[in-house]
Amino acid sequence: MALFRVKCSSCGHVGDISSDCECPKCKNALSVTHEGGVQIYRMGSPVGVAVGYGIYINGQPYGHLANKESVKIPLPYGTYTFHFTCGMTRKCQDVTVEITPEKRIAYIKARIKMGFWSNKIFAELVNAEDMPPMQ
């Protein structure tokens, strides 16, 4: 059963759901049905760097992503900038995607790139066949 990460438009609660339901905080309707969306995969990190990545879409928080975890986020058509953070760094190569009728799903892989002076989260757009299967 696929889980989708959704954000309540009423109270801002972020949660993972498998089908349309009510927000557990405010009872607003939550839906997994949108025109398109994004699938994000966090590639495995070295030992000691297994803290969750914070996900931000257009500056709004969308929860965390664990080591080697995938998440699907339903989104309406539009342009979105993705930013990732973790406890040790706020540096990230942001990724901007456009969800359109021709390209309904975007795929992003994120990983930490170790540096001599600092670490940086590296995120990139990939093709569907470059993504691991959802669990």
VOZAGU-288540 format. One line per field, with one value per atom (N, C-alpha, C): residue number from 1; x, y, z; atom name; residue in one letter. Coordinates in pm, 1 decimal, m for minus. Layout:
BEGIN
n: [NUM/...]
px: [X/...]
py: [Y/...]
pz: [Z/...]
atom: [CA/...]
res: [A/...]
# end
This chain:
BEGIN
n: [1/1/1/2/2/2/3/3/3/4/4/4/5/5/5/6/6/6/7/7/7/8/8/8/9/9/9/10/10/10/11/11/11/12/12/12/13/13/13/14/14/14/15/15/15/16/16/16/17/17/17/18/18/18/19/19/19/20/20/20/21/21/21/22/22/22/23/23/23/24/24/24/25/25/25/26/26/26/27/27/27/28/28/28/29/29/29/30/30/30/31/31/31/32/32/32/33/33/33/34/34/34/35/35/35/36/36/36/37/37/37/38/38/38/39/39/39/40/40/40/41/41/41/42/42/42/43/43/43/44/44/44/45/45/45/46/46/46/47/47/47/48/48/48/49/49/49/50/50/50/51/51/51/52/52/52/53/53/53/54/54/54/55/55/55/56/56/56/57/57/57/58/58/58/59/59/59/60/60/60/61/61/61/62/62/62/63/63/63/64/64/64/65/65/65/66/66/66/67/67/67/68/68/68/69/69/69/70/70/70/71/71/71/72/72/72/73/73/73/74/74/74/75/75/75/76/76/76/77/77/77/78/78/78/79/79/79/80/80/80/81/81/81/82/82/82/83/83/83/84/84/84/85/85/85/86/86/86/87/87/87/88/88/88/89/89/89/90/90/90/91/91/91/92/92/92/93/93/93/94/94/94/95/95/95/96/96/96/97/97/97/98/98/98/99/99/99/100/100/100/101/101/101/102/102/102/103/103/103/104/104/104/105/105/105/106/106/106/107/107/107/108/108/108/109/109/109/110/110/110/111/111/111/112/112/112/113/113/113/114/114/114/115/115/115/116/116/116/117/117/117/118/118/118/119/119/119/120/120/120/121/121/121/122/122/122/123/123/123/124/124/124/125/125/125/126/126/126/127/127/127/128/128/128/129/129/129/130/130/130/131/131/131/132/132/132/133/133/133/134/134/134/135/135/135]
px: [84.4/0.0/89.9/71.5/152.8/108.3/205.8/177.1/212.4/130.9/152.3/170.2/267.0/289.6/201.7/114.1/25.1/34.2/0.8/m1.6/m142.3/m200.5/m335.3/m337.1/m427.5/m437.5/m498.8/m559.6/m624.0/m531.7/m472.7/m391.6/m242.4/m200.3/m58.5/0.7/m81.1/m31.3/21.6/139.6/198.5/191.1/139.4/129.8/131.3/151.7/152.7/20.1/m48.8/m178.0/m178.8/m267.3/m276.4/m397.3/m494.0/m613.4/m673.8/m773.4/m839.5/m893.4/m877.9/m923.2/m933.5/m961.9/m966.9/m833.3/m799.4/m680.3/m699.6/m600.9/m616.9/m621.7/m574.8/m575.3/m701.7/m744.2/m855.3/m976.7/m967.6/m1077.7/m1104.5/m1015.6/m1026.3/m1002.0/m1062.1/m1043.7/m902.1/m835.6/m703.7/m719.9/m651.8/m668.1/m533.2/m527.0/m407.3/m423.7/m538.8/m568.5/m532.7/m435.0/m394.8/m357.6/m329.1/m293.3/m160.7/m69.7/63.0/128.3/261.0/331.5/479.8/543.5/687.2/715.3/817.7/868.3/1011.0/1043.2/1176.9/1238.4/1364.7/1438.7/1563.1/1581.5/1703.9/1801.5/1908.9/2011.5/2078.4/2135.4/2201.5/2315.3/2330.1/2435.6/2539.8/2660.7/2764.4/2720.9/2782.4/2754.0/2775.1/2685.8/2696.4/2624.8/2573.9/2503.0/2361.0/2305.5/2175.4/2059.3/2082.5/1972.3/1877.6/1751.5/1652.2/1676.9/1642.8/1648.2/1514.0/1515.3/1394.0/1360.4/1232.7/1187.3/1111.7/1147.7/1076.9/1037.1/909.2/859.1/810.9/872.8/843.6/849.7/948.5/971.0/883.1/790.9/699.0/746.4/750.4/797.5/702.0/762.1/686.4/743.6/779.7/827.3/972.1/1008.1/1145.4/1151.4/1272.1/1297.8/1412.3/1387.0/1487.9/1588.8/1696.5/1800.6/1740.6/1764.6/1715.6/1563.1/1494.7/1349.0/1300.7/1184.9/1117.9/985.1/942.0/812.7/751.0/618.0/543.4/460.6/466.2/391.2/302.3/168.6/79.2/77.4/83.2/86.3/3.9/m61.1/m128.4/m24.0/m67.4/23.5/82.1/209.0/275.3/425.5/494.4/639.5/671.9/764.8/799.0/950.3/997.4/1138.3/1151.0/1238.3/1261.9/1394.2/1391.3/1510.3/1515.7/1634.8/1652.6/1752.6/1729.5/1822.3/1846.9/1952.6/1972.7/2041.4/2051.1/2102.2/2237.9/2322.1/2458.1/2475.8/2378.8/2395.8/2262.2/2261.8/2145.7/2177.7/2299.8/2341.7/2278.4/2221.4/2155.3/2156.3/2170.6/2151.6/2003.0/1927.8/1783.6/1751.4/1635.8/1587.3/1451.9/1434.2/1305.9/1245.8/1119.1/1049.6/919.6/875.5/747.1/659.3/544.1/447.0/346.0/336.5/249.3/169.8/69.8/m1.3/91.9/198.5/293.2/393.5/425.2/519.5/455.3/371.4/290.1/368.4/474.5/550.1/696.6/755.4/898.4/965.3/1089.2/1164.4/1291.7/1314.9/1431.2/1506.3/1639.4/1726.1/1805.9/1817.6/1893.6/1997.5/2114.0/2220.6/2308.9/2382.5/2476.3/2609.9/2668.1/2798.6/2899.1/2986.5/3083.8/3188.6/3222.6/3322.9/3432.1/3542.0/3653.1/3615.1/3555.9/3518.3/3372.5/3289.4/3147.2/3079.7/2963.0/2883.9/2771.1/2722.5/2614.7/2520.8/2391.7/2295.7/2285.9/2303.0/2299.1/2170.7/2085.7/1960.2/1958.6/1904.3/1900.0/1775.0/1729.0/1618.8/1672.1/1594.8/1633.0/1511.7/1532.3/1424.0/1361.0/1240.3/1168.2/1247.9/1315.0/1389.5/1513.3/1553.2/1667.9/1626.8/1497.0/1446.1/1430.2/1458.4/1433.7/1282.4/1238.0/1094.0/1046.5/923.5/865.8/836.9/856.1/830.4/698.0]
py: [m116.7/0.0/124.3/210.5/331.2/436.2/501.1/612.3/741.6/842.6/974.2/1074.1/1163.6/1270.1/1387.6/1429.8/1542.5/1644.1/1768.1/1876.9/1933.6/1942.7/1995.0/2143.8/2180.9/2321.4/2408.4/2346.4/2421.9/2447.2/2340.1/2355.9/2337.6/2287.8/2270.8/2138.5/2049.4/1919.1/1840.7/1778.0/1695.7/1550.9/1465.1/1323.7/1236.5/1107.1/1008.5/933.7/929.8/863.5/774.2/674.1/583.9/613.5/688.1/723.4/850.4/905.5/1025.6/1000.6/1099.0/1084.6/1223.0/1226.2/1351.8/1377.8/1505.5/1545.8/1503.1/1437.6/1395.8/1512.4/1630.1/1745.8/1829.8/1861.9/1957.3/1900.4/1775.1/1706.7/1760.0/1845.5/1891.5/1772.3/1772.8/1663.9/1665.8/1549.8/1532.4/1442.0/1475.1/1398.4/1360.4/1240.0/1195.5/1218.5/1271.2/1292.0/1434.4/1446.4/1573.9/1547.2/1653.6/1638.3/1564.3/1581.1/1521.0/1509.4/1510.1/1499.6/1477.0/1443.4/1419.1/1296.1/1221.8/1112.6/1148.4/1141.6/1176.8/1053.6/1027.8/918.3/976.0/944.0/984.5/868.8/892.2/789.4/764.4/646.6/610.7/705.0/734.4/824.5/746.0/799.8/734.0/721.7/629.9/611.1/743.7/775.2/899.5/1016.1/997.7/1103.9/1054.7/977.3/915.3/997.5/1123.2/1206.8/1235.1/1260.1/1285.6/1415.4/1415.5/1536.5/1606.7/1735.8/1814.4/1843.5/1830.2/1858.2/1990.2/2081.2/2208.4/2224.3/2253.2/2278.7/2422.7/2503.0/2646.9/2710.8/2668.8/2725.9/2669.7/2579.9/2523.6/2384.1/2353.6/2222.4/2109.0/1996.2/1875.2/1753.6/1768.6/1655.5/1620.9/1498.3/1451.0/1324.9/1296.6/1179.1/1101.8/976.3/893.0/839.3/781.2/722.5/613.0/619.5/524.4/515.5/625.2/628.9/700.5/657.5/723.3/777.8/887.2/945.6/1000.2/986.9/1045.2/1160.6/1274.7/1392.6/1435.4/1422.9/1468.3/1620.8/1675.9/1821.0/1860.1/1975.3/2025.1/2077.1/2098.8/2153.0/2284.8/2304.7/2427.6/2407.7/2511.9/2510.0/2505.8/2417.7/2396.1/2392.7/2456.6/2450.0/2364.3/2262.8/2170.0/2203.5/2208.2/2235.9/2130.4/2079.3/1976.9/2026.0/1988.2/2023.3/1898.9/1901.5/1800.4/1868.9/1800.6/1861.9/1927.8/1873.1/1925.7/2030.4/2046.9/2145.4/2198.8/2323.0/2383.8/2410.7/2375.4/2396.8/2291.2/2334.4/2242.9/2300.7/2211.8/2250.4/2232.4/2341.9/2334.0/2279.0/2216.2/2161.5/2224.1/2277.0/2332.6/2241.5/2206.6/2120.1/2186.2/2150.9/2197.8/2075.9/2071.6/1963.7/2013.3/1942.9/1983.5/1861.8/1883.4/1768.8/1675.1/1729.5/1648.0/1576.8/1636.6/1577.8/1584.6/1485.9/1486.3/1447.9/1368.4/1321.3/1360.2/1414.7/1445.1/1350.8/1317.1/1225.2/1294.8/1290.7/1357.9/1259.0/1256.2/1182.2/1284.8/1261.4/1352.3/1272.1/1332.5/1267.8/1375.5/1336.1/1430.9/1415.5/1526.9/1527.8/1576.0/1485.3/1517.5/1613.3/1713.3/1810.7/1823.5/1884.6/1900.8/1995.5/2110.9/2209.1/2199.0/2155.3/2145.4/2041.9/1999.3/1904.3/1979.4/1923.2/1985.8/1876.5/1904.4/1810.0/1836.6/1731.5/1739.1/1671.8/1743.3/1688.5/1705.4/1605.6/1612.3/1545.1/1596.4/1532.6/1410.0/1302.2/1179.0/1124.9/1018.6/951.3/845.6/804.6/705.8/577.2/533.9/407.4/416.7/537.7/555.9/552.5/538.7/537.2/393.7/368.4/234.3/213.2/88.4/63.5/115.0/165.3/211.2/88.6/102.7/m8.8/6.2]
pz: [0.0/0.0/0.0/m97.9/m110.9/m10.2/50.9/140.6/70.1/93.2/36.1/149.1/133.5/231.1/192.1/281.7/253.9/366.9/332.9/430.3/433.7/552.2/567.9/532.4/444.3/402.4/510.9/611.0/717.3/836.6/891.3/1013.3/990.6/871.3/841.1/885.9/944.7/988.0/867.7/882.4/777.3/822.4/734.5/768.9/645.8/668.0/560.8/562.2/448.1/437.2/314.3/313.1/198.6/111.4/164.3/86.9/146.2/78.3/127.1/268.1/357.1/494.8/558.8/689.1/764.1/831.3/845.9/920.7/1066.1/1126.4/1265.3/1364.5/1321.8/1412.2/1401.7/1278.1/1263.1/1189.4/1143.6/1073.7/932.9/879.4/740.9/646.8/530.2/434.0/377.2/376.9/316.6/195.1/86.0/m37.1/m96.3/m149.3/m221.1/m371.0/m411.3/m552.4/m594.1/m681.6/m740.7/m885.4/m956.2/m1096.6/m1113.0/m1020.2/m1031.4/m896.3/m896.6/m769.9/m788.6/m677.2/m676.7/m591.4/m632.0/m550.2/m514.1/m385.6/m337.1/m273.3/m304.9/m242.8/m177.6/m51.9/18.2/9.5/m60.6/m75.7/59.7/77.9/203.2/236.1/364.8/411.7/489.6/498.7/578.1/723.7/792.8/935.3/1007.4/1098.1/1174.0/1108.6/986.1/917.2/885.6/976.4/951.4/1007.0/1042.0/1088.7/973.6/1005.2/901.8/827.2/700.4/619.5/633.6/658.8/654.1/509.0/473.2/336.3/338.0/248.0/233.6/87.3/65.9/m68.9/m72.2/m157.5/m165.1/m26.4/52.5/184.4/295.1/262.9/362.0/403.3/535.1/580.5/542.6/502.5/466.0/537.3/662.1/740.8/712.5/753.2/741.5/656.7/610.1/528.1/592.0/628.9/694.2/592.7/642.4/559.1/470.4/340.5/240.1/235.9/261.7/258.8/133.1/82.2/m29.5/18.0/m44.1/m11.7/m140.2/m149.8/m261.4/m207.0/m275.9/m234.2/m350.3/m335.5/m443.0/m448.0/m570.5/m589.6/m711.6/m706.4/m827.4/m926.6/m1050.9/m1151.2/m1100.1/m1129.2/m1087.4/m1078.4/m1031.9/m1016.4/m867.9/m831.1/m690.8/m674.2/m566.5/m530.5/m406.0/m413.9/m303.8/m237.4/m104.8/m25.0/84.7/112.8/214.9/318.8/444.7/551.7/636.4/714.5/818.3/934.5/1047.3/1169.2/1154.9/1067.5/1058.3/949.5/862.3/755.8/707.0/670.4/605.0/458.4/418.6/280.4/191.2/83.0/m7.9/m148.2/m243.7/m382.7/m410.2/m411.1/m432.0/m570.4/m580.0/m706.3/m734.8/m855.6/m896.8/m1003.2/m983.7/m1079.4/m1121.1/m1240.4/m1289.2/m1315.0/m1249.2/m1267.0/m1370.3/m1483.0/m1593.6/m1642.6/m1728.3/m1785.7/m1864.4/m1921.8/m1997.3/m1906.7/m1793.4/m1696.8/m1558.8/m1530.7/m1409.0/m1283.4/m1298.8/m1183.7/m1200.4/m1094.4/m1092.5/m992.7/m1018.4/m933.1/m886.4/m754.5/m696.1/m607.8/m622.0/m530.9/m451.2/m321.2/m234.9/m156.2/m139.3/m61.8/m1.1/101.3/161.1/89.8/56.2/m9.7/93.6/135.0/238.0/182.3/261.9/221.1/325.3/287.7/380.5/493.4/458.9/560.1/600.5/509.7/542.8/453.8/496.0/419.2/350.0/240.8/165.2/116.4/118.7/64.2/m85.2/m162.3/m307.0/m352.5/m423.2/m474.2/m624.8/m694.2/m840.0/m894.0/m1007.4/m1079.5/m1151.4/m1147.2/m1215.3/m1290.7/m1366.9/m1437.4/m1346.7/m1378.7/m1298.6/m1282.7/m1387.6/m1380.3/m1290.7/m1250.8/m1161.4/m1014.1/m987.7/m850.6/m802.5/m673.5/m620.1/m605.0/m600.6/m582.0/m446.5/m442.9/m315.9/m230.2/m98.9/m6.8/60.7]
atom: [N/CA/C/N/CA/C/N/CA/C/N/CA/C/N/CA/C/N/CA/C/N/CA/C/N/CA/C/N/CA/C/N/CA/C/N/CA/C/N/CA/C/N/CA/C/N/CA/C/N/CA/C/N/CA/C/N/CA/C/N/CA/C/N/CA/C/N/CA/C/N/CA/C/N/CA/C/N/CA/C/N/CA/C/N/CA/C/N/CA/C/N/CA/C/N/CA/C/N/CA/C/N/CA/C/N/CA/C/N/CA/C/N/CA/C/N/CA/C/N/CA/C/N/CA/C/N/CA/C/N/CA/C/N/CA/C/N/CA/C/N/CA/C/N/CA/C/N/CA/C/N/CA/C/N/CA/C/N/CA/C/N/CA/C/N/CA/C/N/CA/C/N/CA/C/N/CA/C/N/CA/C/N/CA/C/N/CA/C/N/CA/C/N/CA/C/N/CA/C/N/CA/C/N/CA/C/N/CA/C/N/CA/C/N/CA/C/N/CA/C/N/CA/C/N/CA/C/N/CA/C/N/CA/C/N/CA/C/N/CA/C/N/CA/C/N/CA/C/N/CA/C/N/CA/C/N/CA/C/N/CA/C/N/CA/C/N/CA/C/N/CA/C/N/CA/C/N/CA/C/N/CA/C/N/CA/C/N/CA/C/N/CA/C/N/CA/C/N/CA/C/N/CA/C/N/CA/C/N/CA/C/N/CA/C/N/CA/C/N/CA/C/N/CA/C/N/CA/C/N/CA/C/N/CA/C/N/CA/C/N/CA/C/N/CA/C/N/CA/C/N/CA/C/N/CA/C/N/CA/C/N/CA/C/N/CA/C/N/CA/C/N/CA/C/N/CA/C/N/CA/C/N/CA/C/N/CA/C/N/CA/C/N/CA/C/N/CA/C/N/CA/C/N/CA/C/N/CA/C/N/CA/C/N/CA/C/N/CA/C/N/CA/C/N/CA/C/N/CA/C/N/CA/C/N/CA/C/N/CA/C/N/CA/C/N/CA/C/N/CA/C/N/CA/C/N/CA/C/N/CA/C/N/CA/C/N/CA/C/N/CA/C]
res: [M/M/M/A/A/A/L/L/L/F/F/F/R/R/R/V/V/V/K/K/K/C/C/C/S/S/S/S/S/S/C/C/C/G/G/G/H/H/H/V/V/V/G/G/G/D/D/D/I/I/I/S/S/S/S/S/S/D/D/D/C/C/C/E/E/E/C/C/C/P/P/P/K/K/K/C/C/C/K/K/K/N/N/N/A/A/A/L/L/L/S/S/S/V/V/V/T/T/T/H/H/H/E/E/E/G/G/G/G/G/G/V/V/V/Q/Q/Q/I/I/I/Y/Y/Y/R/R/R/M/M/M/G/G/G/S/S/S/P/P/P/V/V/V/G/G/G/V/V/V/A/A/A/V/V/V/G/G/G/Y/Y/Y/G/G/G/I/I/I/Y/Y/Y/I/I/I/N/N/N/G/G/G/Q/Q/Q/P/P/P/Y/Y/Y/G/G/G/H/H/H/L/L/L/A/A/A/N/N/N/K/K/K/E/E/E/S/S/S/V/V/V/K/K/K/I/I/I/P/P/P/L/L/L/P/P/P/Y/Y/Y/G/G/G/T/T/T/Y/Y/Y/T/T/T/F/F/F/H/H/H/F/F/F/T/T/T/C/C/C/G/G/G/M/M/M/T/T/T/R/R/R/K/K/K/C/C/C/Q/Q/Q/D/D/D/V/V/V/T/T/T/V/V/V/E/E/E/I/I/I/T/T/T/P/P/P/E/E/E/K/K/K/R/R/R/I/I/I/A/A/A/Y/Y/Y/I/I/I/K/K/K/A/A/A/R/R/R/I/I/I/K/K/K/M/M/M/G/G/G/F/F/F/W/W/W/S/S/S/N/N/N/K/K/K/I/I/I/F/F/F/A/A/A/E/E/E/L/L/L/V/V/V/N/N/N/A/A/A/E/E/E/D/D/D/M/M/M/P/P/P/P/P/P/M/M/M/Q/Q/Q]
# end
